[in-house]
Amino acid sequence: MSTYGTLFRVTTYGESHCASVGAIIDGCPPGLQLSAEDIQIQLNRRRPGQSDLTTPRNEKDAVQLQSGIEQGVTLGTPIGLFIRNEDQRPHDYSETDLYPRPSHADYTYLEKYGIKASSGGGRSSARETIGRVAAGAIAEKYLRLAHRVEIVAFVSSVGKIHLPTTVESTNEEGDEAAEPLSQEFRNLLSTVTRSTVDQHPTRCPHPETAERMKQRIIRAKDASDSIGGTVTCVVRNLPPGLGEPVFDKLEALLAHAMLSIPATKGFEIGSGFRGTEVPGSQHNDAFVQREDGSLGTQTNWSGGIQGGISNGEDVYFRVAFKPPATISKAQTTAKYDGESGTLAARGRHDPCVVPRAVPIVEAMTAIVLMDALLVQKSRAAAASLLPPITTLPPTMVMPQKARESGRVE
Ligand SMILES: Cc1cc2nc3c(=O)[nH]c(=O)nc-3n(C[C@H](O)[C@H](O)[C@H](O)COP(=O)(O)O)c2cc1C
């Protein structure tokens, strides 16, 4: 269905060539100062036509706040967000009317519904993600004001061109593989900002790599082809305790949200697949006491989540995006009626989606974290209404926090 979330519920609507796209957000706390500009900033980063690396479809994607806000403050009631589709060109797709596009959603939508939008990707188009980005900007504003949470995503690879993330293994036969992610990459995770990410049209914050990525995308475009890539996202200042311990582990919720973005093919958190190459003695995140007396970890191969619950360290993960399916290079494939033919798709398409996927990844991250925060806060608020218990053995409570909350003497 088109709704995500338990307490912060986001419903998106719209197709590629209908009158408008948007979202309804239910469960946003009242009293949040919110302007159209707070949302527009992220919509502008997602817009098509930002550079010669993206589709030339010309959309302003100007958001209109329809409900749930008065005097620039949320009312706690559903927030309606409306964005007009202005540059529809259904006729661009006349050739693909005959063919289900290979690796797109035309065939599966028809199988599922028995009917589909007459042109373009319909609901499978990345136009749908506008509602997510708008909703994510609201979630993000709350998280920032309430907990100083920072969410920054960036392009970490295009084709085979990667940011310097790993250290070459010195001993591939033994257990002495290098650290899963280089110190340089870890420094980047703790310092990267949206303004450095936006300095290059690829949204890769490493200038030399960014330039090589740009050339790779241009090469794909010039060949009427496309290319994939990865987006890495880091979340700083996330409070501990978010995420549920079994089916709704925080990393499972993030994986679900990320893999719901069109064109995604993979998700890894923390040390990810490279973490499998080192022994536990290297991979364990030893605890240390922080200046404020709380426990932190010396390393963060867990990616800020243990047992499905945030531990207060930075959360970081990587999402894989495939090369977009619609290419104007001729492909031999079959028509809807089964006859073999050659499809060279017309229309306006992204040769590589990752530069525009960056704000979408940030938005889905914010939506997941906002929902998880509201779930945890409601549990804690309900627990706080109970009379304190002073008889619990010390092994059942966190010493410092328990003292603060008055639960042990
Ligand atoms: C920002 C963004 C832009 C996209 N642009 C295109 C595009 O121009 N052409 C295309 O074929 N797919 C594009 N896609 C991907 C399709 O929407 C997606 O591949 C399609 O819905 C099929 O879904 P699937 O790849 O998840 O199986 C884009 C995805 C994103 C996130």
The ligand as a Gaussian input file, in Angstrom:
#p B3LYP/6-31G(d) Opt

LIG

0 1
 C       15.636000       9.755000      -8.307000
 C       15.242000       8.629000      -9.211000
 C       15.138000       8.864000     -10.563000
 C       14.800000       7.842000     -11.438000
 N       14.761000       8.099000     -12.774000
 C       14.518000       7.080000     -13.637000
 C       14.531000       7.303000     -15.037000
 O       14.747000       8.416000     -15.514000
 N       14.294000       6.233000     -15.846000
 C       14.029000       4.976000     -15.357000
 O       13.811000       4.054000     -16.104000
 N       14.008000       4.758000     -14.029000
 C       14.238000       5.761000     -13.160000
 N       14.219000       5.513000     -11.811000
 C       13.958000       4.152000     -11.325000
 C       12.554000       3.644000     -11.573000
 O       11.603000       4.441000     -10.920000
 C       12.490000       2.186000     -11.107000
 O       13.539000       1.475000     -11.607000
 C       11.223000       1.520000     -11.536000
 O       10.164000       2.021000     -10.782000
 C       11.240000       0.000000     -11.324000
 O       11.372000      -0.287000      -9.977000
 P       12.597000      -1.121000      -9.393000
 O       13.807000      -0.668000     -10.114000
 O       12.640000      -0.746000      -7.937000
 O       12.305000      -2.575000      -9.623000
 C       14.539000       6.540000     -10.915000
 C       14.641000       6.302000      -9.549000
 C       14.990000       7.329000      -8.694000
 C       15.129000       7.054000      -7.218000

